[in-house]
């Protein structure tokens, strides 16, 4: 999920180049990149958003990294031994340095992982049995065990042993995710409490770049090449800058004026670019696995006495949303209408190669655009609830670009037009306030999204377990929980095909109960200067990687 703070980017004296940002950075050819929102935190135990993860990954390497095709390859690890039962991974670290000259050690990973689990922040769940299955992680997170019991051990400074409760087929790719990155314990403990990652002086790099200028909440971040990086010889850029942009219109203008080399644009701007023969040469559409969906707060203590705890009311709302209209008329950037709880073109089956959500009609009986059916659900809901009128709110982060505003307005119009008696009040707010409302249970519906942390459907399905994470719909289902448990640490974890089939069963429970209303799988429309090459775009874990980027 992303947020954008408004800022004026374009100097009145900027020169229109017509070739799309080739002058960005002037003679030194520094890369200048649009950032879709402000960084929330550079502390890997606090970060939960794509932007923060991206900047952390610019500066820190983990055990593994992703290649240009999204495959996990070695980073700080140069070799790994995997036990026959798939439950023990022994990583052998390469020689690498932190930017203060300290060696990167196995102890740095032990410290970081123990700290994450002990802090029990939003992303701590990823260490537990719904995802990584690291031994005793759940018990540490719940304070039932001390961090020393976590299944991660440094047998020496270059050897890291990780014990799992069950085999995890995507474990190595998971190690490319920033939550699993190391932190220098000595450096961290030398800082004032809460100051880690708040300035270049309070943040260490072991990756391709390091912070040159950064202040939390500001719209500009300067990075410079880390000369002590273990793979520095392969890094072409001397550095680059991020700039937060307030709207797609400003992004397009910034690109035309040469202020930025890389910008993301919305539907209206895509149409403008496609009509311009020269500018269209700079347009690239990249598929993502980011699912946009509507969350229903089912807490019985919520608005209208918990009206959204009623399944039929949720089904009614979901089935009056015209998803094709949303993507064609309001998003308009190549995004795909989606009728499943897992995004399209994501998580291929290892054996068949078919994407998990390839069949978009499999749940058409409960997720569709069918006004007549929706009204039937609605009439049933009114009888069950004992009310005929509902005034509900939709909250969303209005600093996340202009597309989210248009989508929220369209949903309001569609629901009110097709379900007489339902009134939708739009409540736009900054992302920080949005997240606060989510966690404090102060919302009816929330327009939100989720990007997968690893290339497996479970990256989505774990969101809706009773133990869940971050965005809580206040829904609990024992059958659903059991399937997810069986697929992670139970017998199904050892049977790939049975696990795959069981995840469809879990998805059916989820959508039959309208826990969410899936909307669309997002695409990313980007303008990239013709003199820039090597930027990598991924659908999993990290959206963009700049290690191999070059400015000619």
C-alpha positions, 0 to 999 in steps of 0.5 A: 500500500502506498501514499503520496505527499503533495509537493511541487516538483517542476521549476518554472524555468525547466526546459522541455526536451520532448525526448522524455527525461534524458536530461535528468541530472544534468551532465553527471547523468544521475538517475532521478526516480519518481517515488510513489509515496514517502518512506514509512520506515527504513527499519526492516522491523517496522517497514510494511510498505513497498516504498520502504522495502524498495529503499531498504533493498537499495541499501542492504542485501539479504541472503538471497536476491532476485535476478532479472526474471525474479528467480532467487539467486545468491547475495550475501550467501554464496552457498546453501546446504539444504537437509533432505527433509527440507527443514534445515538450511545452512547458509555460508556467507561471502566476505562482505562489509557494512558501510562503516567497515564492519564485517557482515556476519551470521550474527547480524542475521540472528540479531535482526530476526530475533529482534523482529520476532521479539518486537511482534510488529506487523510483519513479524508474522512472516517468520511464523508457521503461516509463512517461513515456518521458522522453529519457535517463531510463533512462540517468540512472537507471542512471548511464550518463549524468549528470542534465544529459542528462535530457530536461527543460529550462527555456528560461526561468523560465516555460517547461519543455520535456520531450522524450520517446523515444516518444509517451505518450497519458496523459502529461498526466494523468501530470503530476498525479502527485506524483513529477513535482511541483517542489522549490525547489532553493535551499531544498532545498540550504539544509537539512541532508542528509536533513531535507527534508520532516521538519517544517513548517520543512523543507518548502515548499508551493506548493499549497492547504495547508501544513504546520502541525504534522508530525513523522514517525511521529506520528499527527496532521498539521495543515494550514493554508490557504496564502494565497499559493496561486495559486488561494487564492480557491477554497479554502474550508477554513482548514485541516484535520487528519489522524488515523491510526486503528488499526481500523475499529471505532475509525473508526466510533466516532470518526465517531459521536462527532464526532471525525472528519468523514471515515472509511473503514470495513471490511465489519463496520462497513458492515453495521452502518451499513447497518442504522442508518437515520440513520447510513446517510445518511452512507455513501458507497461509492467504487470504486477501481482498487486491486488486491489480489493475492498475490505469489509469490517465485520466486527459486530461492534462496528457501525450499524451494529455490525451490519457488515458482519452480515454475509449477504450485505457483503455479497450484495456490495461485491456483486454490484461493482463493475470491475471491467468498468473500473479498469477500463474507465478509471484505472486505464493503465493495463490493470486487469479486472479480478474475481479471485482472492489471488492476483492474475498472472501470479504464482505458477504451479511448479508442475503445470506452469499454470498461474493459480488464478488463471480461471477467473470464472471459478467463483462467478456465483459469488464474485461477479457484476450481476445487479439482479443477483446482488439485489437478491442478496441485499433483500435477504440482508435487510431481513436478517439485519432488520434494517433497510437503510445503511450509511457506510463509509469507505476509507482510503489513502488520498496521498496514494495517487489520483487513481485510488480517488477515482476508483473510490468515487466509482464504487460509491456511484455503482453501489448507491445506484444499484442498491437503493438504501445504501449510502456510501460516504467517502473518507479520504485521508493520509496513509498514516491516518488510514492505517491508524483507522484500520488498526483502531477498527474505525472503518466500514469499508477500506479500499486497500491492496496487497503485494505478495512477499513471495511467489506463492498463493499463501502470500495472500491466504495467510492475510485472512487467518484468525491470526492475520496481519495488518489489515484485519477484516475481523473475520474468523473461520475455523475450517479456513484456518485449518486448511492454511495450517495443514498447508503450512505445517501439517501433512499437506506441506509435504504433498505439493499437489494436495497443498495446491488443491487445498488452497483452492478450497480455502479460497472458496471459503473466503469468497463464499463469505465475501471476506473481501471484494477483489477488484483488479490486479494492478499494472504499472505504466512507466515512462523511462528515459531512452538513455536509461537501461537495466532497471528491473521490475518484479511482481514479487517482493520488490517492485523495482531494483536499480543495482544494474541500472545504467545512464548512458 
